[in-house]
Amino acid sequence: MNQWRRRRDLLPLAPLLLASIGIIGQAAPAAAQAWPARPLRAVVGFAPGGGVDLAARVIARRLAEVLGQQVVVENRPGAGSTVAAAYVARTEPDGYTLMVGETAMFTGPILYPSTRFDPVADFVPVMRMAVAPLGIAVPAALGIADLSSALDRARRAPAPWRYGTPGVGTAQHLVGEMLRQAASVPLEHVPYRGGAPAITALLAGEVEMAVASLPSLTAAVASGGVRLLGVTTAARVPGLAEIPAVAETISGFEAAPGIFLLAPAGTPAPVVARLAQAGAEVGRDAAIGAALVSAGLLLGDTAGPAELAAQVAEETRRWSELARATGARLE
């Protein structure tokens, strides 16, 4: 109805509009330069409390200062973030609705046959927000001191150990499958709707293990209810030097997903350039880097759009191959 009213109201002005095509063409660059004229949305495909959500909120606050407009983080959990990604891919490509994309989004077309987006073709990356080391954790009540002991106990258990994650197809799920195969341990995946619910289940003893983002584990580890046994980066994480890398127990084990800010394909080039410029400025902010490190994340790089596009294509290829190799499927 509103669209019809707009068209009806413009009819008497049609001759003037046609006579002013040259003026409109000259005004288009000025309109692009006026962006952003209202608040932006950064859509996260997971519930609040996990690593992707935390990275989004830390970056959004600083991005808002740089752009001069509020950047609102909007959580749309479901189907390993593919619900959120499909939603953003269909929005108007005007730079006001953005996607916080990561591994689950990149593997969505493989794991979810009904997926209606292409992570490479339907989005334009504007910033690598963070790198998210994951953690392998168990309830402190199990009395397990290290990852090797945990894997030995799981092998001897009468039934497969259950491991919780934020959902099917997430990086945590794929890393759990990597762990199962690399360590030859029977493990059963139990998906939850976000990182926080998975940690709550771990504390309650519903699962024997969790693969989770470090931010989602922070409070539970600090309270003494959870024991963090290893991180999935190739080396130990700054600020957590006492926690071994999983690679110290399983040689060559490495899986730390990137978190990207993406705009829908078709977003005007000047808007993409402005977003990339703002993202690079945020990426050079030492305070933002320190805030992420303190939460168990690593600040991303300040690459330009072309390099970012190559990174997203590589992340999509790498994690998609892993999804196929592990046999991970929609449950």
WOFEN-V538058 format. One record per pair of residues at least 4 apart in sequence whose ideal C-beta (glycine too) atoms are under 6 Angstrom apart, sorted by the first residue. I is the first residue (numbers start at 1). J is the second residue. If there is no record, write none. Layout:
# WOFEN-V538058
{{I	J} {I	J}}
This chain:
# WOFEN-V538058
{{13	17} {20	24} {32	268} {32	270} {35	95} {35	271} {36	67} {36	69} {39	69} {39	70} {39	72} {40	71} {40	96} {41	72} {41	74} {41	97} {42	56} {42	60} {42	71} {42	73} {42	98} {42	100} {43	74} {43	76} {43	84} {43	88} {43	99} {44	52} {44	53} {44	56} {44	73} {44	75} {44	100} {45	81} {45	84} {46	50} {46	52} {46	53} {46	77} {46	166} {46	194} {47	75} {47	77} {47	193} {47	194} {48	53} {48	75} {49	195} {49	196} {49	216} {50	166} {50	194} {50	195} {50	213} {50	216} {51	132} {51	213} {51	215} {52	102} {52	259} {54	215} {54	295} {55	129} {55	130} {55	259} {55	297} {56	60} {56	73} {56	100} {57	73} {58	291} {58	292} {59	63} {59	129} {60	71} {60	73} {62	282} {62	285} {62	288} {63	67} {63	71} {63	278} {63	282} {64	70} {64	71} {66	278} {66	281} {67	278} {76	83} {76	84} {77	193} {77	194} {78	83} {79	83} {79	112} {80	104} {80	167} {80	168} {80	169} {80	170} {81	85} {81	104} {81	105} {82	108} {82	112} {82	115} {85	99} {85	105} {85	117} {86	116} {86	117} {88	97} {88	99} {89	117} {89	122} {89	264} {91	97} {91	264} {93	264} {93	266} {93	267} {95	267} {95	271} {98	261} {98	263} {99	262} {101	105} {101	260} {101	262} {102	257} {102	259} {103	171} {103	257} {103	319} {104	169} {104	170} {105	119} {106	119} {106	315} {106	316} {106	319} {107	111} {107	169} {107	319} {107	320} {107	323} {108	112} {108	115} {109	115} {110	320} {110	323} {111	169} {111	323} {111	330} {112	330} {117	122} {118	122} {119	316} {120	313} {120	316} {122	265} {123	262} {123	265} {124	263} {124	265} {124	267} {124	272} {125	260} {125	262} {125	308} {125	309} {125	312} {126	261} {126	263} {126	272} {126	275} {126	276} {126	279} {127	261} {127	279} {128	258} {128	260} {128	300} {128	301} {129	259} {129	261} {129	300} {130	259} {130	292} {130	297} {130	300} {131	256} {131	258} {131	298} {132	213} {132	257} {132	259} {132	297} {133	214} {133	231} {133	232} {133	233} {133	237} {133	256} {134	175} {134	211} {134	232} {135	212} {135	214} {135	217} {135	228} {135	231} {136	229} {136	230} {137	210} {137	217} {137	226} {137	228} {138	142} {138	144} {138	150} {138	209} {138	227} {139	202} {139	205} {140	224} {140	225} {140	226} {140	227} {144	149} {144	150} {145	149} {147	229} {147	230} {147	249} {148	249} {150	229} {151	183} {151	185} {154	161} {154	185} {155	185} {157	161} {160	186} {160	187} {160	188} {161	187} {161	208} {161	209} {162	188} {162	190} {162	207} {162	208} {163	176} {163	187} {163	207} {163	209} {163	211} {164	190} {164	192} {164	198} {164	201} {164	202} {164	207} {164	210} {165	170} {165	172} {165	173} {165	191} {165	198} {165	211} {166	170} {166	172} {166	194} {166	195} {166	198} {167	191} {168	173} {168	191} {168	330} {168	331} {169	173} {171	175} {171	257} {172	211} {174	322} {174	328} {175	211} {175	232} {175	255} {176	211} {177	326} {177	328} {178	182} {179	183} {180	185} {180	187} {182	250} {182	253} {183	250} {190	207} {192	197} {192	198} {193	197} {195	212} {195	213} {195	216} {196	216} {198	210} {198	212} {199	216} {199	220} {201	206} {201	207} {202	207} {202	210} {203	220} {203	225} {212	216} {212	217} {214	296} {215	295} {215	296} {217	221} {217	228} {220	225} {220	226} {221	226} {221	228} {228	243} {230	244} {230	246} {231	237} {231	243} {231	245} {232	246} {232	255} {232	256} {233	237} {233	245} {233	256} {234	247} {234	254} {235	245} {236	241} {236	245} {238	293} {239	293} {244	248} {246	250} {246	253} {247	253} {258	315} {263	267} {267	271} {267	272} {276	305} {280	302} {282	288} {283	302} {289	299} {292	297} {292	299} {303	307} {303	308} {316	320} {323	328}}
